[in-house]
Amino acid sequence: MDLLTSKEVMERAGISRATLNNYINLGILPKPTVKKPESGDARAPRIGSFPYSVLDTLKRVKAMKEQGLTMGQIASKLNNAALPAQTIDKPSSPKGLDSIFLNSPKLTIDRIDYPAYLINDKFQLEWCNDEAISCLFGTSWQLSNRINERNIFQLLFDSKKARNAEGFEDILKFHLSLAKGKLSKSTLLMSDLKIDHDGLAQLLRLHDEVEAVNIKPIVYAETNFSPQSESDGTTQIYASFFREGMFITYLPTSDNKESLFEFLSHRDHLIGNLLRKRRPYLTNMAVLLADLQDSCKICAELPPEEYFELINAIWAAMEPIIRKYNAVSGKHVGDGAVYYFFPRPEENHVFNAIKCAQEIKDMMLIISQEWRNKKNWDNDLLLNIGIDQGEEWFGTIQTSTQIEFTVLGDTVNRAGRLSDFAQQGSIWATKIVLGKLTAAERGMIRFGISRTSEQGQQVLIPSSYSRISNLVDMESNQKLQYIGGLPVTEIFDVMVADRERVVPRT
C-alpha cells in the first residue's frame, strides 16, 4: 500500500508540523508508521508515513472548522477522542506513562521549555521563565522592580505578541475566569490598569461573559497561540493553585501533558523552586514585630526544656492568627517574631496587621494565665508589639535546607524599635499606619496617647499622636534615638465582629 510522508501530508493539506502533531495527539489522525529512508539520508534517519486516507480526514476537519466547531468537538465527532476536562481533580501519576517518559529526565523549573509564570492573588507577575518572555511578553520587555506594575492583564495588553495571537481573547478569558472568583470588577478596574479605551471595553465585556472557575488543583483551557491568520497552533493553558499564588503554563498540544502533571503533583518542591527563582521586588507592606518582655528573666527562672516549651507554645498559638490575616512569617529574632502583611484583593493589609496584633495580645492573656497556674508564679507573659508601614524590598534568603523571607528597608527597623519602646504588652503603631485606614476602619480602633496630668494621673487623649522624644527620656534610651522624631500612637482595642474576645485576668 502506498504511503504519504509527513512532509507530503503537510504540503497537500496546507498544515504545519505543529498542527499535524496536534491532530495525532487528539486521535484525529493515526500515528505514523516510522521507518528508515531507503536513500540512507543521514539528515533524515527516520521518516513518518501515513495512509492516503488521512487526506480525506483532513478535508473533513477543514470543513468542520469552517462550520465553527472547536477542535475538541471535531475530535469527538471523528474519533470520540477524550479531551481533558476543564477541571482536573488530581494530577496524573507516572504509573500510566510509557517507558520513554519513565526513562526521561524529570521536568524541573529550569527545564520547562514552554511559557510559564507565577501570579499572586492580585494577579501580579512574581516570576516568569525565559520562554514566557520570548514567546509572550517580547524579548525587549523588562520585568519591573515594582510589584504594582506587574498586573498580568496590563502585561498581556502591552504585549504585541499576545495581542496578535489568534486566541488572545481565550487567554484573557482564562485569566478572567480565575480572577472572577477572587477580584470584584471594581477591584479589577481600580488596579491602576493603563489600557486604552478599546482594550478596557474588551476586558469588561469578557469579564461579564466568563464564569468564575471552579477551583481545583489544576484548571485547563485551550487556545490558539499562533499569530492571527497563520496556521493552527493549539495550546493548552493550565493553572495550578498554591497559597503563594497561581502557576500558569502554556503547553503545546503536541507535548506530553503527563510530564507536566507529574511535575505539578510535587507541590512543595515546585513552590520551593519558584520562591528560590523569584526576584526581590518593591512592594507596599505592613510589618508587625513582637518581642517577649523580660525574656532574660523568664529564661533564668525556667529549666531549659520548659523555656523552649513556653516559646514553642507561644509561636504555635500565634500560627492560626497569622494564617487568618494572611501574614508571611519572617526570620525570628531571638525571642521575637516578625510578620509581613501585603496588599490583597478586597482587604486592607494594614488593618489586617492591627487586627492580628490585637488577637495576639488577647492570646497572650490566656497563655500567661496558663503558665501562672502551671508554675505558681506571678510573672506576666507579655508580647510588646510595634507596627509600621512602607514600601520596601521583599525577597528570600536561601540556605541548603530552607527559604527565609526577609525585607530590606527602614520599615522593619522602625517596627523593631517600636517593639523596644512598647511596655506591658502594649501595641504601638506609627501615624502613617493609622493614615492608611479608611474612616470606618479607624472608627473601630481605640487609640491615643496617655499624658500625666498636674495631679499625677494618667489621662488618655483619644485619637492623638506624639513623637517618641516627647514620651521618653532620649538620653537614657540611646537605641530609641533612631525613631525619636517619629509620630506614634498606642492601640488599646480593636472592635471587630470576627474577633474572639478574651476576658482579661482579674
Order of alpha helices (4+ residues) and beta strands (2+ residues): beta-alpha-alpha-beta-beta-alpha-alpha-beta-alpha-beta-beta-alpha-alpha-alpha-alpha-alpha-beta-beta-beta-alpha-alpha-beta-alpha-alpha-beta-beta-alpha-beta-beta-alpha-beta-alpha-alpha-beta-beta-beta-beta
